[in-house]
Amino acid sequence: MAPSTRSRRPPRAGALAELSPTRIVKQILLLQAAYYSVAVTLILFTTLVAGQRFGPGLILDWRSLRGDTAVGWTLGLCWMMDSLVGVIFLLVLVSRSKLVPDFALTVHALHLLVTSVYTGSIPSNVLWWGLQVCSAALMTGLGIWTCRWRELQPMAFGGGGGAGAGNKNGSRGVEDGVVREGNVSRAIRGVLRKVGVRAEERGGYEMVGMEGRVGEGEV
């Protein structure tokens, strides 16, 4: 006997387009650009308010993140706020909860690569590594929660008042059906009463012999 071949389920419509390498690369580049854009905006604003000098080292140099200076703690707060804003970009660009951890970790891995290339060494600051772990955990956790919340939202078809109008029309249809059913039952009861009255007037119901009808059918 030939071995039975298991039939494969055909891929879902649009699944190949959603997971295509070109689309994934575009999403990663957009997320990385948004990640650094928000970081530049926040750090530039805080340095201008504090009267400090802004430079690319505040973003790409891991040595600027120190725990013994106010600038270092301010940079850490800015990076955490950057991760919080990054959740919005994950919701808009990714929108799938099971893909959020991959994109969030990829963003931080690329930041590690860029920082190492810029400084010429792998970061050895414990505070920098702790910040990256907290930032990745925040972006992943909130990203999964927001994407799942969006996935669980009911899909709306038609206009905004479609659901309410549909419920009203459905309730009206049920009420009309009940009314019609009640009218039919009353009509049936009325017919049965008339038949009973006629049968009583005639002295009983007419019973037609089934055997005679069967015989006629056979002939």
C-alpha positions in Angstrom: 0.0 0.0 0.0 1.2 3.5 -0.8 1.8 5.7 2.2 -1.0 8.1 2.7 0.0 11.7 2.0 -1.2 14.3 4.4 -2.9 17.2 2.7 -1.4 20.6 3.5 -3.6 23.5 4.3 -3.3 26.3 1.8 -1.8 29.5 3.1 -4.1 32.2 4.3 -4.8 34.9 1.8 -2.3 37.8 2.3 -0.1 35.8 4.7 2.8 35.7 2.2 2.6 39.4 1.6 2.5 40.1 5.4 5.6 38.0 6.1 7.6 38.9 2.9 11.3 39.8 3.6 10.9 43.2 1.8 7.9 44.2 4.1 9.8 43.1 7.2 12.9 45.1 6.3 10.8 48.2 5.6 9.1 47.8 9.0 12.4 47.4 10.8 13.9 50.5 9.1 10.8 52.6 9.8 10.8 51.5 13.5 14.5 52.2 13.8 14.1 55.6 12.2 11.2 56.4 14.5 13.1 55.2 17.5 16.0 57.5 16.9 13.8 60.4 15.8 12.0 60.4 19.1 15.2 60.0 21.0 16.8 63.0 19.2 13.7 65.1 19.9 13.5 64.2 23.6 17.3 64.6 24.3 17.5 67.8 22.2 14.7 69.3 24.2 16.1 68.3 27.6 19.6 69.6 26.7 18.2 72.9 25.5 16.1 73.3 28.7 19.1 72.4 30.9 21.5 74.7 29.0 23.7 71.8 27.9 25.4 71.2 24.6 23.8 68.7 22.3 25.9 66.2 20.3 25.6 62.8 18.7 27.5 61.3 21.6 24.5 61.8 23.9 22.6 59.3 21.7 25.2 56.9 20.3 27.9 56.9 23.0 27.2 54.5 25.8 29.8 56.3 28.1 27.5 59.3 28.3 25.0 57.2 30.3 26.4 57.5 33.8 24.8 57.1 37.2 26.9 59.7 39.0 25.7 62.7 36.9 22.3 64.3 36.4 22.8 64.2 32.6 23.2 60.4 32.7 19.9 59.9 34.6 18.2 62.4 32.3 19.3 60.4 29.3 18.0 57.2 30.9 14.6 58.8 31.4 14.6 60.0 27.8 15.3 56.5 26.5 12.5 55.0 28.6 10.1 57.6 27.3 11.4 56.8 23.8 10.4 53.1 24.4 7.0 54.2 25.6 6.4 56.2 22.4 7.8 53.3 20.4 4.7 51.2 21.5 2.6 53.5 19.3 4.8 52.8 16.3 4.6 49.0 16.9 0.8 49.3 17.0 0.7 51.2 13.7 3.5 49.4 11.8 3.3 45.8 13.1 -0.2 45.4 14.5 0.3 41.7 15.3 1.0 40.8 18.9 3.0 37.7 18.1 5.5 39.7 16.0 6.0 42.5 18.6 8.8 40.8 20.6 10.9 40.2 17.4 10.6 43.8 16.3 11.2 45.3 19.7 14.3 43.1 20.3 15.6 43.9 16.8 15.4 47.6 17.5 17.5 47.3 20.6 19.9 44.9 18.9 20.5 47.4 16.1 21.0 50.1 18.7 23.7 48.0 20.3 25.3 47.5 17.0 25.3 51.2 16.1 26.6 52.2 19.5 29.4 49.7 19.3 30.4 50.9 15.8 30.2 54.5 16.9 32.4 54.1 20.0 34.6 51.3 18.6 33.9 49.0 21.6 31.1 46.9 23.1 29.3 48.7 26.0 30.7 47.8 29.4 28.5 50.0 31.4 26.1 48.1 33.7 23.7 51.0 33.8 23.5 51.0 30.0 22.8 47.3 29.8 20.2 47.6 32.5 18.5 50.5 30.6 18.4 48.4 27.5 16.8 45.4 29.3 14.1 47.7 30.9 13.5 49.5 27.6 13.1 46.3 25.7 10.8 44.8 28.4 8.6 47.9 28.4 8.3 48.1 24.6 7.6 44.3 24.4 5.0 44.1 27.2 3.0 47.2 26.3 3.3 46.5 22.6 1.8 43.0 23.0 -1.0 44.3 25.2 -1.9 47.1 22.8 -1.8 44.9 19.7 -3.9 42.2 21.5 -6.4 44.9 22.6 -6.7 46.0 18.9 -7.0 42.4 17.7 -9.9 41.8 20.1 -11.9 44.8 19.0 -15.0 43.8 17.0 -14.9 44.5 13.3 -17.3 47.2 12.2 -19.0 46.9 8.8 -20.7 49.8 7.1 -21.3 53.1 8.8 -20.9 54.0 12.4 -24.6 53.5 13.2 -24.7 50.2 11.5 -24.5 48.1 14.7 -27.3 50.1 16.4 -29.5 50.1 13.4 -28.9 46.4 12.9 -29.9 45.7 16.5 -33.0 47.8 16.2 -33.9 46.1 12.9 -33.3 42.7 14.4 -35.5 43.5 17.5 -38.2 44.8 15.2 -38.0 41.7 13.1 -38.3 39.5 16.1 -41.3 41.5 17.3 -42.9 41.3 13.9 -42.3 37.5 13.8 -43.9 37.1 17.2 -46.9 39.1 16.1 -47.3 37.2 12.9 -47.0 33.9 14.7 -49.6 34.9 17.1 -51.9 35.9 14.3 -51.4 32.6 12.6 -52.1 30.6 15.8 -55.3 32.6 16.3 -56.4 31.9 12.7 -55.7 28.2 13.2 -57.7 28.1 16.4 -60.5 29.9 14.7 -60.6 27.4 11.8 -60.6 24.5 14.3 -63.4 26.0 16.2 -65.5 26.4 13.0 -64.7 22.8 12.0 -65.8 21.6 15.4 -69.0 23.6 15.3 -69.8 22.2 11.9 -69.0 18.7 13.0 -71.3 19.0 16.0 -74.1 20.3 13.8 -73.7 17.3 11.5 -73.6 14.9 14.4 -69.9 14.1 14.4 -66.8 14.2 12.3 -66.7 12.3 9.1 -64.3 9.4 9.2 -63.0 8.4 5.8 -61.9 4.8 5.5 -58.2 4.6 4.8 -58.5 1.1 3.4 -60.8 2.3 0.6 -58.3 5.1 -0.3 -55.4 2.6 -0.3 -57.4 0.3 -2.6 -58.2 3.1 -5.0 -54.6 4.1 -5.1 -53.5 0.5 -5.9 -56.1 0.3 -8.7 
